[in-house]
């Protein structure tokens, strides 16, 4: 998959002039985990981006648990990280894929042409016995001025319309038991957005590595590439691996519902379904 770079690639291109490495490690159960492990050791020259402080806005009554970040603030963070239009950006997490995918999605949303995810993440880098450091880099600030691609997202109103008209494909990227409404450890009510089908985001990867293109195509083989597809999850983070995989598999009209299920159920009047749609 073109959106993925191997550890071997990064090792061989580590001194490239315009390379920027981003560390997005995070734990939903321990919000301080990412910063802590970054300070304990990271890939040399990597800049840390925190899911909740840098890649999201604080949650409000509506908008989901991880609203998209304020773009002005996010772009300033990118500038401080040394990112500009010439950069080749390689982002990693611990290898689970979702947090790196969130960063990948945001830079793709800003129309950056060269942003990639490190296959295997920091775990794979360490297993390959490649160098790590505790040094905090000081990149040269840039004047990066991107423009977002609003066609990559849908609003809450768009999703309401899609549910009413049944004219778009909704993919729920969460674990099967949450989709079915058997368990719901986080959100107000169990179930899924009416009409959505379930394609779990975790199947994008196997043993910490991204599945090859032919496997990604198999995952979505029953879908029509000509239809608009809306992906969501619990809060807009773990849907991004499915977004990436769909685009890699040749689906062109793919959009993210950033607020996702946590936004949908924040409106008490909204219906939910349980079981298979």
C-alpha positions as CSV (number, residue, x, y, z in Angstrom):
1,X,0.0,0.0,0.0
2,X,1.4,3.4,-1.1
3,X,0.3,5.1,2.2
4,X,2.6,2.8,4.3
5,X,6.3,2.9,4.7
6,X,8.4,0.0,6.0
7,X,10.9,0.2,8.8
8,X,13.6,-0.7,6.3
9,X,12.5,2.3,4.2
10,X,12.7,4.7,7.1
11,X,16.1,3.3,8.1
12,X,17.4,3.9,4.6
13,X,15.9,7.4,4.3
14,X,16.5,8.6,7.8
15,X,18.8,11.4,6.7
16,X,16.7,12.7,3.9
17,X,16.6,16.5,3.9
18,X,12.9,17.0,4.1
19,X,12.0,14.0,6.3
20,X,9.8,14.7,9.3
21,X,9.0,11.9,11.8
22,X,5.9,12.1,14.0
23,X,5.3,10.1,17.2
24,X,1.5,9.7,17.9
25,X,1.6,7.0,20.6
26,X,-1.4,7.2,22.9
27,X,-3.6,5.1,25.2
28,X,-7.3,5.8,25.6
29,X,-7.1,4.4,29.1
30,X,-4.1,6.5,30.1
31,X,-4.1,9.9,28.5
32,X,-0.6,10.7,29.8
33,X,0.9,7.5,28.3
34,X,2.0,9.0,25.0
35,X,4.0,11.9,26.3
36,X,5.5,9.7,29.0
37,X,6.8,7.0,26.7
38,X,7.9,9.6,24.2
39,X,10.1,11.2,26.9
40,X,11.4,7.7,27.8
41,X,12.5,7.0,24.3
42,X,11.5,7.7,20.6
43,X,12.8,7.4,17.1
44,X,15.5,10.1,16.7
45,X,14.2,13.5,15.6
46,X,10.6,12.4,16.1
47,X,8.1,15.2,17.2
48,X,5.4,14.2,19.5
49,X,1.7,14.9,18.7
50,X,-0.9,14.1,21.4
51,X,-4.2,12.7,20.4
52,X,-6.3,14.8,22.8
53,X,-4.1,17.9,23.0
54,X,-3.0,18.2,19.4
55,X,-5.2,16.0,17.2
56,X,-8.5,16.8,18.8
57,X,-10.5,19.6,20.3
58,X,-11.9,19.2,23.9
59,X,-15.3,17.4,23.8
60,X,-18.5,19.5,24.1
61,X,-22.2,18.5,24.4
62,X,-22.2,17.5,20.8
63,X,-19.5,16.7,18.3
64,X,-18.2,13.4,19.7
65,X,-15.5,12.5,22.2
66,X,-12.6,13.5,19.9
67,X,-13.7,16.4,17.7
68,X,-11.4,17.5,15.0
69,X,-8.8,20.0,16.2
70,X,-9.0,23.7,15.6
71,X,-7.2,23.8,12.3
72,X,-5.4,27.1,13.0
73,X,-3.9,25.6,16.2
74,X,-3.1,22.3,14.5
75,X,-1.4,24.0,11.5
76,X,0.7,26.1,14.0
77,X,1.8,22.8,15.6
78,X,2.7,21.4,12.2
79,X,4.7,24.5,11.5
80,X,6.6,24.2,14.8
81,X,7.3,20.5,13.9
82,X,9.1,21.7,10.7
83,X,6.3,20.5,8.3
84,X,5.8,22.2,5.0
85,X,4.7,21.2,1.5
86,X,8.1,19.8,0.7
87,X,8.2,17.5,3.7
88,X,8.0,13.7,3.6
89,X,6.1,12.8,6.8
90,X,6.3,9.4,8.4
91,X,4.1,9.0,11.4
92,X,4.0,6.1,13.9
93,X,2.2,4.9,17.0
94,X,2.9,1.6,18.9
95,X,1.8,-0.4,15.9
96,X,-1.9,-0.5,16.5
97,X,-2.4,1.9,13.6
98,X,-5.3,4.0,14.7
99,X,-3.5,7.0,16.3
100,X,-1.0,7.2,13.4
101,X,-4.0,7.0,11.0
102,X,-5.6,9.9,12.8
103,X,-2.6,12.1,12.0
104,X,-2.3,10.6,8.5
105,X,-6.0,11.6,7.9
106,X,-5.6,15.1,9.2
107,X,-2.6,15.8,6.9
108,X,-4.4,14.2,4.0
109,X,-7.4,16.4,4.9
110,X,-5.0,19.4,4.6
111,X,-4.0,18.1,1.1
112,X,-0.4,17.2,2.1
113,X,0.9,15.0,-0.8
114,X,3.6,13.0,1.2
115,X,2.3,11.6,4.5
116,X,2.8,8.0,5.4
117,X,2.4,5.5,8.3
118,X,5.3,3.5,9.6
119,X,4.4,-0.2,9.3
120,X,4.9,-1.9,12.7
121,X,5.2,1.4,14.5
122,X,7.6,2.0,17.4
123,X,7.3,-1.6,18.5
124,X,8.6,-2.8,15.1
125,X,11.4,-0.2,15.2
126,X,12.5,-1.4,18.6
127,X,12.3,-5.1,17.6
128,X,14.6,-4.3,14.7
129,X,17.1,-3.0,17.3
130,X,17.3,0.4,15.6
131,X,18.4,3.5,17.5
132,X,16.1,5.4,19.9
133,X,16.8,8.6,21.9
134,X,15.4,10.7,24.7
135,X,16.7,13.9,23.0
136,X,13.9,16.4,22.2
137,X,14.5,17.9,18.7
138,X,14.2,21.6,17.9
139,X,13.1,21.8,14.2
140,X,13.1,25.0,12.2
141,X,9.6,26.5,12.1
142,X,8.0,26.8,8.7
143,X,5.4,28.9,7.1
144,X,3.1,26.0,6.1
145,X,-0.3,27.3,4.9
146,X,-2.4,24.4,3.8
147,X,-6.1,24.4,2.7
148,X,-8.4,21.7,4.0
149,X,-10.4,19.4,1.7
150,X,-13.9,19.6,3.1
151,X,-15.1,16.9,0.7
152,X,-13.4,14.4,3.0
153,X,-15.8,14.9,5.8
154,X,-19.6,14.8,6.4
155,X,-21.5,16.6,9.1
156,X,-24.0,15.3,11.6
157,X,-26.8,16.7,9.3
158,X,-25.3,14.9,6.3
159,X,-25.5,11.6,8.3
160,X,-29.1,12.3,9.4
161,X,-30.0,12.8,5.7
162,X,-28.1,9.6,4.7
163,X,-30.0,7.6,7.3
164,X,-33.3,9.0,6.1
165,X,-32.7,8.6,2.4
166,X,-30.7,5.3,2.6
167,X,-28.7,6.6,-0.3
168,X,-25.1,6.2,1.0
169,X,-23.1,3.3,2.6
170,X,-22.4,3.7,6.3
171,X,-19.6,1.7,7.7
172,X,-19.3,1.2,11.5
173,X,-15.7,0.5,12.2
174,X,-16.1,-0.6,15.8
175,X,-15.8,-4.0,17.3
176,X,-18.6,-6.4,16.4
177,X,-20.1,-6.6,19.9
178,X,-20.4,-2.8,20.1
179,X,-21.9,-2.6,16.7
180,X,-24.5,-5.3,17.6
181,X,-25.3,-3.5,20.8
182,X,-24.2,-6.4,23.0
183,X,-21.8,-4.2,25.0
184,X,-21.2,-0.5,25.2
185,X,-18.4,0.5,27.6
186,X,-18.3,4.2,26.7
187,X,-21.2,5.8,24.9
188,X,-24.7,6.6,26.2
189,X,-26.6,3.8,24.5
190,X,-25.5,0.6,22.8
191,X,-26.1,-0.1,19.1
192,X,-25.2,1.5,15.8
193,X,-26.5,4.2,13.4
194,X,-29.5,2.8,11.5
195,X,-28.5,1.1,8.3
196,X,-24.8,0.9,9.0
197,X,-22.8,-2.2,8.2
198,X,-20.0,-3.4,10.3
199,X,-16.4,-3.7,9.0
200,X,-14.0,-3.7,11.9
201,X,-11.1,-1.4,11.6
202,X,-8.7,-3.9,13.4
203,X,-8.9,-6.1,10.3
204,X,-6.9,-3.4,8.4
205,X,-3.8,-4.9,10.2
206,X,-2.5,-8.2,11.3
207,X,0.1,-8.7,14.0
208,X,0.9,-5.0,14.0
209,X,1.4,-4.8,10.2
210,X,-0.9,-3.4,7.6
211,X,-2.6,-6.0,5.4
212,X,-1.4,-6.0,1.8
213,X,-3.6,-4.3,-0.9
214,X,-5.2,-7.6,-2.0
215,X,-6.4,-8.3,1.5
216,X,-7.8,-4.8,1.9
217,X,-9.7,-5.2,-1.4
218,X,-11.1,-8.5,-0.1
219,X,-12.4,-6.7,3.0
220,X,-14.5,-4.4,0.9
221,X,-15.3,-6.6,-2.1
222,X,-19.1,-6.5,-1.6
223,X,-19.2,-2.7,-1.7
224,X,-19.9,-0.6,-4.8
225,X,-16.9,1.7,-5.6
226,X,-19.3,4.1,-7.3
227,X,-21.3,4.8,-4.2
228,X,-20.5,7.4,-1.5
229,X,-19.1,5.7,1.6
230,X,-19.2,7.2,5.1
231,X,-17.0,5.7,7.8
232,X,-17.4,6.2,11.5
233,X,-16.4,4.6,14.8
234,X,-16.9,5.7,18.4
235,X,-15.2,9.1,18.2
236,X,-13.7,9.5,14.7
237,X,-10.3,8.0,15.5
238,X,-10.4,4.3,14.8
239,X,-12.5,4.9,11.6
240,X,-9.4,6.4,10.0
241,X,-7.6,3.0,9.3
242,X,-10.7,2.0,7.4
243,X,-10.7,5.3,5.6
244,X,-7.1,4.7,4.5
245,X,-7.7,1.1,3.5
246,X,-10.8,2.0,1.4
247,X,-8.8,4.7,-0.4
248,X,-5.9,2.3,-1.0
249,X,-8.4,-0.3,-2.3
250,X,-9.6,2.1,-5.0
251,X,-12.7,3.7,-3.4
252,X,-12.7,7.3,-4.4
253,X,-15.8,8.8,-2.7
254,X,-14.9,8.0,1.0
255,X,-15.8,10.4,3.8
256,X,-15.3,10.5,7.6
257,X,-18.0,11.4,10.1
258,X,-15.7,13.0,12.6
259,X,-18.2,13.0,15.5
260,X,-19.1,9.3,14.8
261,X,-21.3,7.3,17.1
262,X,-20.6,9.4,20.2
263,X,-21.9,12.4,18.4
264,X,-24.9,10.6,17.0
265,X,-26.1,9.4,20.4
266,X,-25.5,12.8,22.1
267,X,-28.8,13.7,20.5
268,X,-31.3,11.8,22.6
269,X,-34.0,11.8,19.8
270,X,-31.8,9.9,17.4
271,X,-32.7,6.2,16.8
272,X,-30.1,3.4,17.1
273,X,-30.3,-0.2,15.8
274,X,-29.1,-3.4,17.4
275,X,-28.1,-6.6,15.7
276,X,-27.4,-6.8,12.0
277,X,-28.7,-4.1,9.7
